Amino acid sequence: MKEILEIIILNLVDDKEKVAITSKEDEKSITLEVKVAETDMGRIIGKQGRVAKAIRTVMKSLAVKEHKKVNVEFVD
């Protein structure tokens, strides 16, 4: 699941070197923290958070297959 999120994020940003995704996994949930360059943060969040919401929706639909909950956090 982390790999799919990484593909999505890398296609959105300009500075691919500064993308870092960390994963914390419990029995029933996964927390994915996304760090990107400060200049790319606006691209990831989008106008009124629409891109971020779309990314979270895609990840939640993938997590249903694994019977887990996923939380995607965008960190400065």
Phi and psi in radians as a Rosetta constraint file:
Dihedral C 1 N 2 CA 2 C 2 CIRCULARHARMONIC -1.085 0.35
Dihedral N 2 CA 2 C 2 N 3 CIRCULARHARMONIC -0.633 0.35
Dihedral C 2 N 3 CA 3 C 3 CIRCULARHARMONIC -1.150 0.35
Dihedral N 3 CA 3 C 3 N 4 CIRCULARHARMONIC -0.683 0.35
Dihedral C 3 N 4 CA 4 C 4 CIRCULARHARMONIC -1.163 0.35
Dihedral N 4 CA 4 C 4 N 5 CIRCULARHARMONIC -0.743 0.35
Dihedral C 4 N 5 CA 5 C 5 CIRCULARHARMONIC -1.092 0.35
Dihedral N 5 CA 5 C 5 N 6 CIRCULARHARMONIC -0.684 0.35
Dihedral C 5 N 6 CA 6 C 6 CIRCULARHARMONIC -1.103 0.35
Dihedral N 6 CA 6 C 6 N 7 CIRCULARHARMONIC -0.700 0.35
Dihedral C 6 N 7 CA 7 C 7 CIRCULARHARMONIC -1.100 0.35
Dihedral N 7 CA 7 C 7 N 8 CIRCULARHARMONIC -0.765 0.35
Dihedral C 7 N 8 CA 8 C 8 CIRCULARHARMONIC -1.085 0.35
Dihedral N 8 CA 8 C 8 N 9 CIRCULARHARMONIC -0.848 0.35
Dihedral C 8 N 9 CA 9 C 9 CIRCULARHARMONIC -1.132 0.35
Dihedral N 9 CA 9 C 9 N 10 CIRCULARHARMONIC -0.769 0.35
Dihedral C 9 N 10 CA 10 C 10 CIRCULARHARMONIC -1.089 0.35
Dihedral N 10 CA 10 C 10 N 11 CIRCULARHARMONIC -0.503 0.35
Dihedral C 10 N 11 CA 11 C 11 CIRCULARHARMONIC -1.382 0.35
Dihedral N 11 CA 11 C 11 N 12 CIRCULARHARMONIC -0.214 0.35
Dihedral C 11 N 12 CA 12 C 12 CIRCULARHARMONIC -1.704 0.35
Dihedral N 12 CA 12 C 12 N 13 CIRCULARHARMONIC -0.462 0.35
Dihedral C 12 N 13 CA 13 C 13 CIRCULARHARMONIC -1.704 0.35
Dihedral N 13 CA 13 C 13 N 14 CIRCULARHARMONIC 2.816 0.35
Dihedral C 13 N 14 CA 14 C 14 CIRCULARHARMONIC -1.586 0.35
Dihedral N 14 CA 14 C 14 N 15 CIRCULARHARMONIC -0.764 0.35
Dihedral C 14 N 15 CA 15 C 15 CIRCULARHARMONIC -1.628 0.35
Dihedral N 15 CA 15 C 15 N 16 CIRCULARHARMONIC 1.490 0.35
Dihedral C 15 N 16 CA 16 C 16 CIRCULARHARMONIC -1.210 0.35
Dihedral N 16 CA 16 C 16 N 17 CIRCULARHARMONIC -0.347 0.35
Dihedral C 16 N 17 CA 17 C 17 CIRCULARHARMONIC -1.190 0.35
Dihedral N 17 CA 17 C 17 N 18 CIRCULARHARMONIC -0.524 0.35
Dihedral C 17 N 18 CA 18 C 18 CIRCULARHARMONIC -1.668 0.35
Dihedral N 18 CA 18 C 18 N 19 CIRCULARHARMONIC 0.192 0.35
Dihedral C 18 N 19 CA 19 C 19 CIRCULARHARMONIC -1.428 0.35
Dihedral N 19 CA 19 C 19 N 20 CIRCULARHARMONIC 2.208 0.35
Dihedral C 19 N 20 CA 20 C 20 CIRCULARHARMONIC -2.396 0.35
Dihedral N 20 CA 20 C 20 N 21 CIRCULARHARMONIC 2.200 0.35
Dihedral C 20 N 21 CA 21 C 21 CIRCULARHARMONIC -2.144 0.35
Dihedral N 21 CA 21 C 21 N 22 CIRCULARHARMONIC 2.143 0.35
Dihedral C 21 N 22 CA 22 C 22 CIRCULARHARMONIC -1.958 0.35
Dihedral N 22 CA 22 C 22 N 23 CIRCULARHARMONIC 2.564 0.35
Dihedral C 22 N 23 CA 23 C 23 CIRCULARHARMONIC -2.156 0.35
Dihedral N 23 CA 23 C 23 N 24 CIRCULARHARMONIC 2.296 0.35
Dihedral C 23 N 24 CA 24 C 24 CIRCULARHARMONIC -2.120 0.35
Dihedral N 24 CA 24 C 24 N 25 CIRCULARHARMONIC 2.154 0.35
Dihedral C 24 N 25 CA 25 C 25 CIRCULARHARMONIC -2.076 0.35
Dihedral N 25 CA 25 C 25 N 26 CIRCULARHARMONIC 2.316 0.35
Dihedral C 25 N 26 CA 26 C 26 CIRCULARHARMONIC -1.932 0.35
Dihedral N 26 CA 26 C 26 N 27 CIRCULARHARMONIC -2.982 0.35
Dihedral C 26 N 27 CA 27 C 27 CIRCULARHARMONIC -1.146 0.35
Dihedral N 27 CA 27 C 27 N 28 CIRCULARHARMONIC -0.722 0.35
Dihedral C 27 N 28 CA 28 C 28 CIRCULARHARMONIC -2.044 0.35
Dihedral N 28 CA 28 C 28 N 29 CIRCULARHARMONIC -0.003 0.35
Dihedral C 28 N 29 CA 29 C 29 CIRCULARHARMONIC -2.503 0.35
Dihedral N 29 CA 29 C 29 N 30 CIRCULARHARMONIC 2.735 0.35
Dihedral C 29 N 30 CA 30 C 30 CIRCULARHARMONIC -2.269 0.35
Dihedral N 30 CA 30 C 30 N 31 CIRCULARHARMONIC 2.287 0.35
Dihedral C 30 N 31 CA 31 C 31 CIRCULARHARMONIC -1.974 0.35
Dihedral N 31 CA 31 C 31 N 32 CIRCULARHARMONIC 2.143 0.35
Dihedral C 31 N 32 CA 32 C 32 CIRCULARHARMONIC -1.968 0.35
Dihedral N 32 CA 32 C 32 N 33 CIRCULARHARMONIC 2.108 0.35
Dihedral C 32 N 33 CA 33 C 33 CIRCULARHARMONIC -1.815 0.35
Dihedral N 33 CA 33 C 33 N 34 CIRCULARHARMONIC 2.212 0.35
Dihedral C 33 N 34 CA 34 C 34 CIRCULARHARMONIC -1.942 0.35
Dihedral N 34 CA 34 C 34 N 35 CIRCULARHARMONIC 2.175 0.35
Dihedral C 34 N 35 CA 35 C 35 CIRCULARHARMONIC -2.066 0.35
Dihedral N 35 CA 35 C 35 N 36 CIRCULARHARMONIC 2.254 0.35
Dihedral C 35 N 36 CA 36 C 36 CIRCULARHARMONIC -2.313 0.35
Dihedral N 36 CA 36 C 36 N 37 CIRCULARHARMONIC 3.014 0.35
Dihedral C 36 N 37 CA 37 C 37 CIRCULARHARMONIC -1.090 0.35
Dihedral N 37 CA 37 C 37 N 38 CIRCULARHARMONIC 2.631 0.35
Dihedral C 37 N 38 CA 38 C 38 CIRCULARHARMONIC -1.039 0.35
Dihedral N 38 CA 38 C 38 N 39 CIRCULARHARMONIC -0.584 0.35
Dihedral C 38 N 39 CA 39 C 39 CIRCULARHARMONIC -1.262 0.35
Dihedral N 39 CA 39 C 39 N 40 CIRCULARHARMONIC -0.387 0.35
Dihedral C 39 N 40 CA 40 C 40 CIRCULARHARMONIC -1.640 0.35
Dihedral N 40 CA 40 C 40 N 41 CIRCULARHARMONIC -0.140 0.35
Dihedral C 40 N 41 CA 41 C 41 CIRCULARHARMONIC -1.059 0.35
Dihedral N 41 CA 41 C 41 N 42 CIRCULARHARMONIC -0.648 0.35
Dihedral C 41 N 42 CA 42 C 42 CIRCULARHARMONIC -1.117 0.35
Dihedral N 42 CA 42 C 42 N 43 CIRCULARHARMONIC -0.609 0.35
Dihedral C 42 N 43 CA 43 C 43 CIRCULARHARMONIC -1.199 0.35
Dihedral N 43 CA 43 C 43 N 44 CIRCULARHARMONIC -0.634 0.35
Dihedral C 43 N 44 CA 44 C 44 CIRCULARHARMONIC -1.267 0.35
Dihedral N 44 CA 44 C 44 N 45 CIRCULARHARMONIC -0.697 0.35
Dihedral C 44 N 45 CA 45 C 45 CIRCULARHARMONIC -1.381 0.35
Dihedral N 45 CA 45 C 45 N 46 CIRCULARHARMONIC -0.732 0.35
Dihedral C 45 N 46 CA 46 C 46 CIRCULARHARMONIC 1.379 0.35
Dihedral N 46 CA 46 C 46 N 47 CIRCULARHARMONIC 3.053 0.35
Dihedral C 46 N 47 CA 47 C 47 CIRCULARHARMONIC -1.189 0.35
Dihedral N 47 CA 47 C 47 N 48 CIRCULARHARMONIC 2.171 0.35
Dihedral C 47 N 48 CA 48 C 48 CIRCULARHARMONIC 0.963 0.35
Dihedral N 48 CA 48 C 48 N 49 CIRCULARHARMONIC 0.473 0.35
Dihedral C 48 N 49 CA 49 C 49 CIRCULARHARMONIC 1.334 0.35
Dihedral N 49 CA 49 C 49 N 50 CIRCULARHARMONIC 0.303 0.35
Dihedral C 49 N 50 CA 50 C 50 CIRCULARHARMONIC -1.184 0.35
Dihedral N 50 CA 50 C 50 N 51 CIRCULARHARMONIC -0.711 0.35
Dihedral C 50 N 51 CA 51 C 51 CIRCULARHARMONIC -1.180 0.35
Dihedral N 51 CA 51 C 51 N 52 CIRCULARHARMONIC -0.754 0.35
Dihedral C 51 N 52 CA 52 C 52 CIRCULARHARMONIC -1.084 0.35
Dihedral N 52 CA 52 C 52 N 53 CIRCULARHARMONIC -0.709 0.35
Dihedral C 52 N 53 CA 53 C 53 CIRCULARHARMONIC -1.137 0.35
Dihedral N 53 CA 53 C 53 N 54 CIRCULARHARMONIC -0.702 0.35
Dihedral C 53 N 54 CA 54 C 54 CIRCULARHARMONIC -1.134 0.35
Dihedral N 54 CA 54 C 54 N 55 CIRCULARHARMONIC -0.716 0.35
Dihedral C 54 N 55 CA 55 C 55 CIRCULARHARMONIC -1.091 0.35
Dihedral N 55 CA 55 C 55 N 56 CIRCULARHARMONIC -0.772 0.35
Dihedral C 55 N 56 CA 56 C 56 CIRCULARHARMONIC -1.097 0.35
Dihedral N 56 CA 56 C 56 N 57 CIRCULARHARMONIC -0.686 0.35
Dihedral C 56 N 57 CA 57 C 57 CIRCULARHARMONIC -1.113 0.35
Dihedral N 57 CA 57 C 57 N 58 CIRCULARHARMONIC -0.761 0.35
Dihedral C 57 N 58 CA 58 C 58 CIRCULARHARMONIC -1.097 0.35
Dihedral N 58 CA 58 C 58 N 59 CIRCULARHARMONIC -0.780 0.35
Dihedral C 58 N 59 CA 59 C 59 CIRCULARHARMONIC -1.161 0.35
Dihedral N 59 CA 59 C 59 N 60 CIRCULARHARMONIC -0.645 0.35
Dihedral C 59 N 60 CA 60 C 60 CIRCULARHARMONIC -1.163 0.35
Dihedral N 60 CA 60 C 60 N 61 CIRCULARHARMONIC -0.649 0.35
Dihedral C 60 N 61 CA 61 C 61 CIRCULARHARMONIC -1.190 0.35
Dihedral N 61 CA 61 C 61 N 62 CIRCULARHARMONIC -0.565 0.35
Dihedral C 61 N 62 CA 62 C 62 CIRCULARHARMONIC -1.249 0.35
Dihedral N 62 CA 62 C 62 N 63 CIRCULARHARMONIC -0.587 0.35
Dihedral C 62 N 63 CA 63 C 63 CIRCULARHARMONIC -1.246 0.35
Dihedral N 63 CA 63 C 63 N 64 CIRCULARHARMONIC -0.441 0.35
Dihedral C 63 N 64 CA 64 C 64 CIRCULARHARMONIC -1.067 0.35
Dihedral N 64 CA 64 C 64 N 65 CIRCULARHARMONIC -0.622 0.35
Dihedral C 64 N 65 CA 65 C 65 CIRCULARHARMONIC -1.090 0.35
Dihedral N 65 CA 65 C 65 N 66 CIRCULARHARMONIC -0.551 0.35
Dihedral C 65 N 66 CA 66 C 66 CIRCULARHARMONIC -1.655 0.35
Dihedral N 66 CA 66 C 66 N 67 CIRCULARHARMONIC 0.069 0.35
Dihedral C 66 N 67 CA 67 C 67 CIRCULARHARMONIC 1.006 0.35
Dihedral N 67 CA 67 C 67 N 68 CIRCULARHARMONIC 0.762 0.35
Dihedral C 67 N 68 CA 68 C 68 CIRCULARHARMONIC -2.309 0.35
Dihedral N 68 CA 68 C 68 N 69 CIRCULARHARMONIC 2.868 0.35
Dihedral C 68 N 69 CA 69 C 69 CIRCULARHARMONIC -1.797 0.35
Dihedral N 69 CA 69 C 69 N 70 CIRCULARHARMONIC 2.502 0.35
Dihedral C 69 N 70 CA 70 C 70 CIRCULARHARMONIC -2.155 0.35
Dihedral N 70 CA 70 C 70 N 71 CIRCULARHARMONIC 2.499 0.35
Dihedral C 70 N 71 CA 71 C 71 CIRCULARHARMONIC -2.255 0.35
Dihedral N 71 CA 71 C 71 N 72 CIRCULARHARMONIC 2.091 0.35
Dihedral C 71 N 72 CA 72 C 72 CIRCULARHARMONIC -1.835 0.35
Dihedral N 72 CA 72 C 72 N 73 CIRCULARHARMONIC 2.129 0.35
Dihedral C 72 N 73 CA 73 C 73 CIRCULARHARMONIC -2.046 0.35
Dihedral N 73 CA 73 C 73 N 74 CIRCULARHARMONIC 2.354 0.35
Dihedral C 73 N 74 CA 74 C 74 CIRCULARHARMONIC -1.798 0.35
Dihedral N 74 CA 74 C 74 N 75 CIRCULARHARMONIC 1.999 0.35
Dihedral C 74 N 75 CA 75 C 75 CIRCULARHARMONIC -1.861 0.35
Dihedral N 75 CA 75 C 75 N 76 CIRCULARHARMONIC 2.452 0.35
